Each structure stands twice: as C-alpha cells, then as structure tokens.
Amino acid sequence: MNLYQLRYFSLLAQTGHFRKTANQLCIAQSSLSHAIALMEQELGVSLFEKQGRRSVLTPEGAEFLKYVEKSLGILDEGIQAVRHAANGEGIIEFGFLRTLGSEFVPALARGFLEEQKEKAIQFRFYTGTSSSLINGLKEEKYDLILCTKMENEPDIAFVPVGRQDLVAIVPRQHPLSQRQAIGLEELAPYPQIYFSRTSGLRSIVDHLFEKIQIRPQIAYEVEEDIVIAGLVSKGFGAAVVPYMEELPRMDVKILQISHPCWERRFYMATLKSHHLTPAVKNFHDYILKFSDGG
C-alpha cells in the first residue's frame, strides 16, 4: 500500500464515483479500480459497495478512512512545514548575553524581521552567561548565540560581531568616586568584585591586570555582571565590567579606564556540526551584515 493509493481511497470516499474520482486525479478509471482492488486485497476486506450509481464505504472502509484522513492530515502538515522551512520560515532559537538585551539584540531582531516581513519567522529568546550559553549550544538547545569567545572549544565557530567598552565601577562613597577616568593601577589597592572562572570575562579582566603587572585584591567572585554591579553599589568592592544600560540607574560611579586601553568583543557562535535551517542561515548572514565585524 502506497501514498497514492491512500489518496485515491480518500478522494473516492468523498465523491462516491469512480469515474469522477479518476477524472479529478487525471488517471484512467481502470487504474483507480486496480489501486482500490489491491488495497482491499492487502487489507482482506471490501472498502466500497455499490448503492445504485454510487460507491459507498463499507463499515470497514468507513473505519479505515478515519485513520487514512488522520495520517494524510499529519503528512500534509509535515510537507507544509518543510516547505515553509525551505522558504526561510520557522523558529529561531537565539541565546545571548543579558547585557545585549536592552539595545543590540532588539534592534538586530527587529531589523531582520522587517527584512523578512513576507515570511513567518518567530524568535525564541534566551539569556545567560557565556558558559551557560555555550553549553546550551553544544546541547543543541540554541541555533546560535552571542557570547564572549571561550578557549578550547574546537566544535564551535566564533565570529566577532561587536564590542562593548569595559569600565570600572565603584560605590558612590568610594575614594575614587570623584574621578571621571582612572588608570587601572589606581583600582588595584581596593578590594575587587571579580568575575568567576566560569565567566568568559575572567580571562579578559585577568589580561588587563597582567598588562600592568598588578595582581588584583579579589574579595568576591561572581559569574553575572549585573550581580557584580549590585554588590559594588552596596559597598562590597570595586569592579571592572562591560558597560551596561543599567549602570547609570544604579548607585555606582562609572569610571572610564584610561590605561590600559581595552574593550570587550562579543561573538556569534554556532555549533560546527549543527545544520542551520534556511531561516537560521538567513539570520546568521544578517548578523554579519548588521554587525561591525568586531
């Protein structure tokens, strides 16, 4: 029994006439009769019986039709879904650093949807730290992510797509709070709220202090940058963090780092072995066009 036979059977059940059904299918009536006879032979029951000039379903045929229509309906939905996917439609599972969620990502997603406005595309947004996003990418929870580049990840392709400035933050009553900019060495005498080793920013801040040959006084280690800023606002220490839109609204003083010069780059990451659907591939290419290339 094949798909054509099932479709023939379904249409014949609707029309009740072999000739009309054959004409709609653009096949010979004998071909239709042969297809139905083969189905009946395979099933071991009669599917139709004559009532005057009509062919109507037998009780067994009516029961079988329920399953045929359900199966054809599911199959047609699948065919339609694949056709939509081939046309660049579907769902994009998109993970990104929370600090990119206030401006960069909304502008990116809106611009892409405007460019693809004739297509049915839906985003599912996720936020997290670089390490959690990369783990989710490797588990194929996400199609692509925006994160800090992590070392020793040979299965992941990282492409630079943007940058964030790094700034120093101190409590409002801190001795440095009257300054607008500092050299990083001026922060060294004070306790630091530092990124934990699971954060992609740890190596970046480490490298900053290595450049000036100073070891910071690490008082606390935290993974999330916004949590670091919260601790700084309550006087737990000073910190070096990427600039975030929330910082001006928090009880901290933002200080530009005049020396050494540095900035945080963030990357688009994809799993090398993961197939990108046309919708995701289009978004991937749009990010490259939208970004400044790091």
N, C-alpha and C positions, 0 to 999 in steps of 0.2 A: 504494500500500500504506500503510495507516494503523495506528495503535497498536491499535485494536480488532481488526483482522484478525490481528495478531501474537498477541494474547492468545487469540483464538478458536483459532488454529492450535496454540498451546502446550497449551491445555486439551484439545483434541481428540486431540492426540498422547498425552496421559495416559489419557484414558478409552477411546478406540478406538471410540466410539459417537456418531453424530451426534445422535440423539435425547437421550441422556443429557447430552451437552455443551450442547445447546440449552436443556434444562431448567435446568441449573446457571447458564447465562448469562441465563436469563429472556428468551430471544428465540425466534422461530419457527425451526423446523428448516430451512425454506426460506431464511431469512436467513443462517443459518450456511453452508448449502451454497453459496449465492451468493457469500459472502465468500471461501470457500476456492477456489471456481472462479476468482474474479477474481485471487487470489494466484497460482494456477497459470498463468493466462493471462499475468500480468505477468512471471513467472519463466521461463516457457517449459518447465516440467517438471510432471509429476504428483507431488504431495506424498503422496497416500494411494492405497492399493489395497485392494480387498475381499479378506478372507480369512474365508470363512464369514460370520458375522454381524458381524464386526469390521472396522473400517477401520484398517489399519496403515500405518506410514510406508514410503514407498519409500526406496531408498538415498539419493536426492537429498533427500527430505524429512527423513531422519534427520540428514544433514549440515547442512541448513538449520536444524534445530531447535537444534543446538549454539550457533549464532550468535544465534538468537532468544532462547534462555534466558539467554545471557550478556548480551545487550542489555537484556532486560527486568529482569534482576537489577540491573544498573547503574542503570537508570532508577528502579526501585523504591527503591534505596538513596538516590538523589538526592531522590526525593519525600519519603522518610522524614526525610532530613537537613533539608530545607527546612521540613517540618512541626515538627521539633524546634526549629529556629531561630525559627520563628514563635511557638513556645510559650515563648520566652525561654531556650532552651538553647544550648549550644555553647561555643566557646573565646573567652576574653577575653585579648587581647594587651595587657599592662599594664606600662608603664615608670614608674620613679620614682627619685627621688634616693636614693642609697645610705643616707644618714642617716635616712631614713624607714623603713628596712627592719627595724629592730630592734623597734619597737613599733607605730607608726602603721599601716603597711601590713598586717602580720599581723592586727591587731585589725580593721581595715577589711574585709579579705578574708574572715576567719572569720565576722564578723557577717553579711556578705552571703550567704555560703553557707548559714548557718543559716536565714536568712530565706527562701532559695530552695531549701530542702533537698529538695523534691519534684522538682527539676529537675536534669538532668545538665549541670552547668557546670564548666568547667575553666579555671584561670588558667595563663597563661604569663607568668612574671615576668622583668623586665629592669631592670637598674640602670645608671645613668650620670650624667654631668653634665647640667646643663640644656641646654647647647648640643647635646650628642650626642643627648639625648632628643628635642629639638625637631626635629633633622634626621631622626631615625628616624620621628617622627610625620608629617613632610612627605613622607617616602618611603612612608608607609602601612605601616610595619613594626609600629606600635603603634596600638591603637584609641584609647587615651587615656593621658595621662601626668600625673604630679605633678612639678612643677618650679618654678623661680624664673621670674617673668614677665620676658620678654625684649622689648625695644623693637623697633619696626619689623618686626613680624610680623603683617601685616594679614590673613593667611589663617588665623590661629589664634585660637580663642576661649579666653581665660583667665578662670577663675572662682576667686576666693580661697576656699580651703578650710581653711587652718590657719596656724599661726605657730610659729616657733622663736625662742627667745631667742638673741641674739648675745652672746658672751662674749670676753674677752681671755684668751689663754693665754701663759705664759712658762715658760722652763726652771726646774727646781727651785732652781737656784743663782742665779737672776736677782735683781737688787736689789729688784724689786717682789714677789718670791715670798712675803714675809711678810704681804702685804696680802690682804684679802678682797674689796675692791672698789676701783676706781680711776676717776678721770675719764680720758677717752680722751686728753686732752692730756698725761697723765703717761706714756703709752706712746710719745709722739712722739719723744723723744730716742734711742730704741733702734731698731736695725735690724729691719725688718719682713719676715716671710714673707707675701707678698701674693697675692691671687687674680689669675690671669692675665686678660687682656682677653676671653678666650672664655668665662669663667665668668659666670653670671648674678649672682653675688655681688659682682663687681668694682664695679659701679655703686653697690651698696648701701653697701659699705665706703668707697668714694670719697665718697659723700654724707655719711657720718658725719664724716669728717675735714674736709669742706668746711663743715659746720655749726660747727666750732670754729676754722675758718680756719687750719688747720695742714696742711702737706704732709708725709706720712709718709716715712721713710727706707726705700725699698724695696730690700731686699737680694736677694730671690729672688721669682720669680713662678711660681705653681703653680696648676693647674686644680682638683685634687681636695682637698677639705677635710681628709680623713684623712691625706693625704700632707703637707699643711701642718703638721698636729699632730705627725706623726712627725719632721719637721725641727726643730720647736720643741723637742721632747723631747731632741734631740741637740745643742741649743745653737746652732742656726743663726740664731735670732732670736725675736722675739715675733710674735703674730698676733691678728687678730680673726676668729673663726669662729663658725658656728652651734653651739649646744650639741649634743653627740653623746653617745650612751650609752657610747662607748668612752673618752671623755676621762678619767673618774675612774680608769680602769685604766692610763692612760699616765703617763709620767714628766714630767708638766707640772703647773703650778699654774693652776687655773681662777680667774679674777678676774671678778666682776660689773662691768659698766660702769655706773657711777652717772650719768655725764654724757658725751655727750647720750643721752637715752632713745631706744631704738630696738629693733626686733625684725625678724626676717626672716619675711616671709609666703611661703607657697608656694601654688601654684595648680594646679587641674586644667585641663589644656589638651587641646583637641580640634581637629582639622582641620575647618574650616567646611564644606569640600566633601565630607568623608568621611561616607558613610552609616553610621549606628550601627545594628547589628543589635539586635533586641529585648533580647538578653542584655546587650549593652554599654550600651544605653539604660537598662535597669534598674539596672545598676551605677553609671552616671553619676548617676542620680537618688538612689541610695542614698548616694553620696559626699556629695552636697549635704545630705542628711538627717543623715548621720553627723558631718559637719564642724561647726565652729563658725562657718563663713562667713567666716573670715579676720578 
